[in-house]
Amino acid sequence: MILNPQVKYRLSTLHPHTRWHAQQLLFEVGAPMGVSSTYRTPARNRSVGGSPTSFHLRRRAVDFTGDRTTLVRAAGLAWALRVGPRCTGPEEVLLEYLGTPRQHLHVAW
């Protein structure tokens, strides 16, 4: 799967470990998914109502967009894609706002 320039740019703002996992998830899912949020500045995080301790502030979270079926499948894969003994998997896997225009999958590694 070839990543579009916008997704590539957003992933470039992440911690390398998180970027690797996000890319693997996109490739494994195989269906179209967008990336709506990665790193956030403290000001941006406040403006979107993010938690003061958000993983987005530490370059460790990604919000993926797509249809409901794809996001649910991706959530399961996020838990399953562990790469080695030092990687315990994701810290958070949250399906948020399903059934609304704001639906997304939040994953933090």
C-alpha positions in Angstrom: 0.0 0.0 0.0 1.3 3.4 -0.9 0.7 6.1 1.6 -0.7 9.4 0.4 1.5 12.5 1.0 -0.8 13.9 3.8 -0.7 10.6 5.7 3.1 10.3 5.2 3.6 13.8 6.6 1.4 13.2 9.6 3.2 10.0 10.4 6.5 11.8 10.1 5.6 13.8 13.3 5.5 10.7 15.4 8.0 9.0 17.7 9.8 6.3 15.5 8.3 3.4 17.5 4.8 4.8 17.1 5.3 5.6 13.4 6.5 2.0 12.7 3.3 0.6 14.4 1.0 3.0 12.6 2.5 2.1 9.2 2.2 -1.6 10.0 -1.4 -1.2 11.0 -2.2 0.7 7.8 -0.5 -2.0 5.7 -2.2 -4.9 7.5 -5.7 -3.4 7.3 -5.3 -3.0 3.6 -8.5 -1.0 3.3 -8.5 2.8 3.0 -7.9 4.6 6.3 -7.0 8.2 6.8 -5.0 9.8 9.6 -6.8 12.7 11.2 -4.5 13.5 14.1 -1.0 12.6 15.3 1.3 15.0 17.3 -0.5 18.0 18.8 1.0 21.1 20.3 -0.4 21.9 23.8 -2.5 24.7 22.3 -3.9 22.5 19.6 -4.7 19.8 22.1 -6.6 22.2 24.3 -8.5 23.6 21.3 -9.8 20.1 20.4 -10.7 19.2 24.0 -7.8 16.7 24.4 -6.7 15.4 27.7 -3.8 17.3 29.4 -2.0 13.9 29.6 -2.8 12.9 26.0 -0.4 10.6 24.2 -0.8 13.0 21.2 1.4 15.5 23.2 4.2 12.9 23.3 4.1 11.9 19.7 2.7 8.5 20.6 -0.9 8.6 19.4 -2.7 8.3 16.0 -6.3 8.9 15.2 -7.3 6.8 12.1 -10.4 7.5 10.0 -12.4 5.2 7.8 -15.7 3.3 7.6 -17.0 1.5 10.7 -16.1 -2.0 9.6 -12.5 -1.0 8.7 -12.0 0.8 12.1 -13.4 -2.1 14.1 -11.1 -4.5 12.2 -8.1 -2.2 12.7 -8.8 -2.0 16.4 -8.5 -5.8 16.7 -5.3 -5.8 14.6 -3.8 -3.0 16.7 -4.0 -5.3 19.8 -2.6 -8.2 17.8 0.4 -6.5 16.1 3.1 -6.8 18.7 6.6 -6.9 17.3 8.8 -8.4 20.0 9.5 -9.1 23.6 10.2 -5.4 24.5 7.0 -4.2 22.9 3.9 -4.8 25.0 1.5 -3.5 22.4 -0.6 -0.4 22.4 -1.3 1.6 25.5 -4.7 2.6 24.2 -7.1 1.4 21.5 -10.3 3.4 21.5 -13.1 3.4 19.0 -14.6 6.9 19.4 -17.8 8.5 18.1 -18.8 5.5 16.0 -21.8 6.2 13.8 -21.1 9.9 13.6 -19.1 12.1 11.2 -16.4 12.2 13.9 -15.9 8.5 14.1 -12.2 7.4 14.4 -9.9 4.9 16.0 -7.4 6.3 18.5 -4.3 4.2 19.1 -1.4 5.1 21.3 1.8 3.1 21.4 
